[in-house]
Amino acid sequence: MPKELSFLPLEALDDFPSFPFRLRRDEEFLNLLESVSTHGVLQPIIVRPVGDRFQILSGHRRKRACEVLRQTGIPALIEPCDDVTATLLMLDSNMQQRQKLLPSEKAFAYKMKLEALNKLPGRPKKNLTPVGSDFRTNEQFEDSREQVRRFVRLTFLVPELLEFVDEERIKMRPAVELSYLDEDSQRDVVDFIDENESTPSHAQAIRLRSLFQEGGLTRDGVYSVLSELKGNQKERLTIKMDKIRTLIPDNVPVSRYEDYIFTALKLLREAEMRK
């Protein structure tokens, strides 16, 4: 338990290394800002001494609110502890206090927690899987073991795909399958999404993972799989722009490509009918 209450200057505080939670200016933060402005910091932050400075374990948003309000200090409970204890305290307190966590926040928080738990005395020296077989989720995690494993897999996504997951453009299950692709293939998926505004289904993501593990996934392969008709889509055709540009004169603007292609197809059909 914290032992010492102090009033610390903000300039003496450091954020926790690799802090996995975002300091968003959302409604929750705005409410905190109003509370601190009216009543001050009602709940002291928790810090640990590191040399002549203090590392925040709980209270990053309260510190940020004080900075926005141009306050110079903040009440703090000083808790001397080792690195593992500090990491677990930081993760547990932040996950309990925040009303809504993004998938990316949960992903990196769970990964940090697993790494910290594996360093506790009596734990196996070698952790064979991202989620060890001997931890009890009912005590350490709010999600099931399988769901924890899924969240940890999200940390293997490139930032752009992880952002799509946070925005709910890509669901959890296809995102997990995409996490097994290498960086180049994942960026091919990002390019397709940007160009076509269409995200992979679970079935498509499974096919991409299978092709990658078989060593047969190329950029064309990614586009081919993702261009296939999904069950809830109307039929459509995707043509790569680089192939179209080689067949259309340079003086034709992109805005007229559709008319140009339809005119060319109409002339081709008429020519074939005359034959």
Rosetta blueprint (number, residue, H / E / L):
1 M L
2 P L
3 K L
4 E E
5 L E
6 S E
7 F E
8 L E
9 P E
10 L H
11 E H
12 A H
13 L E
14 D E
15 D L
16 F L
17 P L
18 S L
19 F L
20 P L
21 F L
22 R L
23 L L
24 R L
25 R L
26 D L
27 E H
28 E H
29 F H
30 L H
31 N H
32 L H
33 L H
34 E H
35 S H
36 V H
37 S H
38 T H
39 H H
40 G L
41 V L
42 L L
43 Q L
44 P L
45 I E
46 I E
47 V E
48 R E
49 P E
50 V E
51 G L
52 D L
53 R E
54 F E
55 Q E
56 I E
57 L E
58 S E
59 G L
60 H H
61 R H
62 R H
63 K H
64 R H
65 A H
66 C H
67 E H
68 V H
69 L L
70 R L
71 Q L
72 T L
73 G E
74 I E
75 P E
76 A E
77 L E
78 I E
79 E L
80 P L
81 C L
82 D L
83 D H
84 V H
85 T H
86 A H
87 T H
88 L H
89 L H
90 M H
91 L H
92 D H
93 S H
94 N H
95 M H
96 Q H
97 Q H
98 R L
99 Q L
100 K L
101 L L
102 L L
103 P H
104 S H
105 E H
106 K H
107 A H
108 F H
109 A H
110 Y H
111 K H
112 M H
113 K H
114 L H
115 E H
116 A H
117 L H
118 N L
119 K L
120 L L
121 P L
122 G L
123 R L
124 P L
125 K L
126 K L
127 N L
128 L L
129 T L
130 P L
131 V L
132 G L
133 S L
134 D L
135 F L
136 R L
137 T H
138 N H
139 E H
140 Q H
141 F L
142 E L
143 D L
144 S L
145 R H
146 E H
147 Q H
148 V H
149 R H
150 R H
151 F H
152 V H
153 R H
154 L H
155 T H
156 F H
157 L L
158 V L
159 P H
160 E H
161 L H
162 L H
163 E H
164 F H
165 V H
166 D H
167 E L
168 E L
169 R L
170 I L
171 K L
172 M H
173 R H
174 P H
175 A H
176 V H
177 E H
178 L H
179 S L
180 Y L
181 L L
182 D L
183 E H
184 D H
185 S H
186 Q H
187 R H
188 D H
189 V H
190 V H
191 D H
192 F H
193 I H
194 D H
195 E H
196 N H
197 E L
198 S L
199 T L
200 P L
201 S L
202 H H
203 A H
204 Q H
205 A H
206 I H
207 R H
208 L H
209 R H
210 S H
211 L H
212 F H
213 Q H
214 E L
215 G L
216 G L
217 L L
218 T L
219 R H
220 D H
221 G H
222 V H
223 Y H
224 S H
225 V H
226 L H
227 S H
228 E L
229 L L
230 K L
231 G L
232 N L
233 Q L
234 K L
235 E L
236 R L
237 L L
238 T L
239 I L
240 K L
241 M H
242 D H
243 K H
244 I H
245 R H
246 T L
247 L L
248 I L
249 P L
250 D L
251 N L
252 V L
253 P L
254 V H
255 S H
256 R H
257 Y H
258 E H
259 D H
260 Y H
261 I H
262 F H
263 T H
264 A H
265 L H
266 K H
267 L H
268 L H
269 R H
270 E H
271 A H
272 E H
273 M H
274 R H
275 K L
